[in-house]
């Protein structure tokens, strides 16, 4: 079994640097915070969980044919990385997106439908897909949600902060290897995870 998810990678170096600078500022304010490594920053479209290795090529083909070829290779879609927020219950700090969110919702819906129809992968029935980029988490062992109180001013000051832009041109299948130092993500290229 392979722990996996479907995502858009964030590849704009300037935007990644802006996010990293903000993570550094957050880290100064709170030692319990664990920033997401730049190479792990992405927008999750669907978390698959543990899947059989044998269906990976089929998932890849669905993503390539139904999303990348039919939608993303025909036009360039640009999104702004803007806003700072948090999911207190999950100990997550995120930045939001502005742009054609309806397209992302449509892509998510297509992925859900095709994976369910062809591979019987259960649909995520949450109606409102809220694309975001997780930039930091509270360490689980010491997760204290009152910690978010220490970020109130930073959140308020940066509510409308812009971190840059990025283009989506490809949806990818990723593997997540959990290690004591954090997850290691790799991307399936049609033959193997690299």
C-alpha positions in Angstrom: 0.0 0.0 0.0 1.1 3.5 -0.8 0.0 6.6 1.1 -0.8 9.1 -1.6 -2.7 12.2 -2.7 -3.4 14.3 -5.8 -2.1 17.9 -5.9 -0.9 20.9 -7.7 2.8 21.7 -7.0 3.8 25.3 -6.3 6.9 25.9 -8.5 7.3 29.7 -8.4 10.6 30.3 -6.6 9.8 33.9 -5.7 6.4 32.9 -4.1 8.1 30.1 -2.3 10.7 32.5 -0.9 8.0 34.9 0.3 6.2 32.0 2.0 9.5 30.9 3.6 10.1 34.5 4.9 6.7 34.5 6.5 7.3 31.1 8.0 10.5 32.4 9.6 8.5 35.3 11.1 5.9 32.9 12.5 8.7 30.6 13.9 10.3 33.5 15.8 6.9 34.0 17.5 6.3 30.4 18.4 8.7 27.6 18.9 6.0 24.9 18.7 5.4 25.7 15.1 6.7 23.3 12.4 7.0 25.1 9.0 6.3 23.1 5.9 9.5 22.6 3.8 9.5 24.5 0.5 9.8 21.3 -1.5 6.7 20.0 0.2 4.4 23.0 -0.4 1.5 22.1 -2.6 -2.3 22.4 -3.0 -4.1 19.2 -2.2 -6.9 18.3 -4.5 -7.7 14.9 -3.1 -6.2 12.8 -0.3 -6.3 9.1 -1.3 -4.8 7.6 1.8 -3.3 4.1 1.4 -3.9 2.7 -2.1 -2.8 -0.4 -3.9 0.4 0.0 -5.9 -1.3 -1.8 -8.8 -3.8 1.1 -9.4 -1.2 3.9 -9.5 -0.7 3.7 -13.4 -4.5 3.9 -13.8 -4.8 7.0 -11.5 -1.9 8.6 -13.4 -3.7 8.0 -16.8 -6.9 9.5 -15.5 -5.1 12.6 -14.3 -3.1 12.9 -17.6 -6.1 12.3 -20.0 -9.0 13.9 -18.1 -7.2 16.9 -16.5 -3.8 17.7 -17.9 -4.6 17.0 -21.6 -8.2 18.2 -21.7 -7.9 21.3 -19.4 -4.5 22.4 -18.2 -2.4 22.1 -21.3 -4.9 24.3 -23.3 -4.6 27.4 -21.3 -2.5 28.9 -18.5 -4.2 29.5 -15.2 -2.7 32.0 -12.8 -3.5 32.3 -9.1 -2.5 34.8 -6.5 -1.3 33.6 -3.1 -3.0 35.9 -0.7 -4.5 35.9 2.8 -3.3 34.2 5.9 -5.6 32.0 8.0 -5.7 29.0 10.3 -7.7 25.8 11.0 -7.5 25.9 14.8 -8.9 22.4 15.3 -6.2 20.9 13.2 -3.3 23.1 14.3 -2.7 24.4 10.7 -1.7 27.8 9.4 -2.4 28.3 5.7 -2.3 30.9 2.9 -5.2 31.3 0.5 -5.6 31.6 -3.2 -7.3 34.1 -5.5 -8.2 33.3 -9.1 -10.4 30.9 -11.0 -11.4 28.9 -7.9 -14.4 27.5 -9.9 -11.8 25.8 -12.2 -10.1 24.1 -9.2 -13.6 23.0 -8.0 -14.4 21.6 -11.4 -11.1 19.8 -11.6 -11.6 18.3 -8.1 -15.2 17.2 -9.1 -13.8 15.6 -12.3 -11.1 13.8 -10.4 -13.6 12.6 -7.8 -16.0 11.4 -10.5 -13.5 9.6 -12.7 -11.7 7.9 -9.8 -15.0 6.7 -8.4 -16.4 5.5 -11.8 -13.2 3.7 -13.0 -11.5 2.6 -9.8 -14.3 2.7 -7.2 -12.4 5.2 -5.1 -14.8 6.8 -2.7 -15.8 10.4 -3.3 -15.1 13.1 -0.9 -18.6 14.6 -0.6 -17.6 18.0 1.0 -19.4 20.5 -1.2 -17.1 23.5 -0.9 -13.5 22.9 -1.9 -11.4 25.6 -0.4 -8.0 25.4 -2.0 -5.2 26.6 0.3 -1.6 26.0 0.9 -0.6 24.7 4.3 2.5 26.5 5.4 2.9 25.4 9.1 1.5 23.0 11.7 1.6 23.0 15.5 3.6 20.0 16.7 1.1 17.4 17.7 2.6 16.3 21.0 2.4 19.8 22.4 -0.6 21.0 20.4 -2.3 23.8 22.4 -4.8 25.7 20.5 -4.4 28.7 22.7 -1.1 29.1 20.9 -3.1 30.7 18.0 -3.7 33.6 20.4 0.0 34.5 20.1 -0.5 34.8 16.3 -3.6 37.0 16.5 -1.8 40.2 15.6 0.3 38.6 12.9 -2.9 37.1 11.3 -4.6 40.5 11.6 -1.6 42.4 10.0 -1.3 39.9 7.2 -4.9 39.1 6.5 -4.5 40.5 2.9 -0.8 39.8 2.5 0.2 38.8 -1.0 2.9 36.2 -1.4 3.1 36.2 -5.2 1.6 34.3 -8.1 1.9 30.8 -9.6 0.5 29.0 -12.6 -1.1 25.6 -12.6 -0.2 23.5 -15.7 -0.3 20.0 -14.3 -2.0 17.9 -11.7 0.1 15.2 -10.1 -0.1 12.0 -8.1 2.2 12.2 -5.0 3.4 9.6 -2.5 3.9 10.5 1.1 6.5 8.6 3.1 6.1 9.4 6.8 9.4 9.7 8.7 10.3 10.9 12.2 11.6 14.1 10.6 8.4 14.7 8.7 6.9 13.5 5.4 8.9 13.0 2.3 6.9 13.6 -0.9 7.7 12.2 -4.3 5.8 12.6 -7.6 4.8 9.8 -10.0 6.1 10.4 -13.5 4.2 7.6 -15.3 6.8 5.0 -14.4 8.0 5.6 -10.9 7.9 8.0 -7.9 10.7 10.5 -8.1 
